[in-house]
């Protein structure tokens, strides 16, 4: 069963529920990527597209 969540639905979620939803969405989106593709994508997400050496080091671990 698929559930559609609109803006009103997101507004009703608490912070913990939003983090859980986001984690599930990210896991679903990266499940078919190889390790290098996942690393690149996570670097871009966390650094908002900018080069950030600290983030790159954290993603490697």
N, C-alpha and C positions, 0 to 999 in steps of 0.2 A: 504494500500500500504506500502510495506517495502522498506526502503532505506539502502543500504550498503555504509558505509563510510570507505574508505581506508586511508592509511597514507597521501596521497596527499590531500584528502578531509579534513582531520583533520588539516593539515598545513594551509589550506585556512581559517579556522575559527579563529575569534578573541577570545581574552581571555573570554569575556562575553559569547560568543556562546559555547565555550568549557565547561564553568561552567554549563550552561543550559543543555547541552547534558549529562554531567556527572550526574547532578541532576536527570534527567529523567531516565537514566540507573539505578542508584541506587534505585530510587523509584520503578522501574519495578522489579528489582531483589529481593527486600525485601517485596513486596506486599503480599506474601503468608506466611511470617514468623510471629511467634507470638512475643510479646513484648520482652521476654527474649532473643530470638534468634536475633532479631534486635539489641538489646543493645550489645550483645556479638560481633556480626559482626561489628558494628560501632566502638566498642572499638578496635578491631583488625585492622581495616582500618586506623583509625586515629593514633594509636600508632605504626603502622608498625609492629605489632606482639609482641612488647615489653610491659612490665607492666608499665603503666604510670598513677599514681593516679590522677593527675590533669585532664587528659582526661576522665578517668572513672567518676569522679565527674561531668564533663561537660555533658557527655552523659546521665547521670541520670536525668538532668534537661532538 
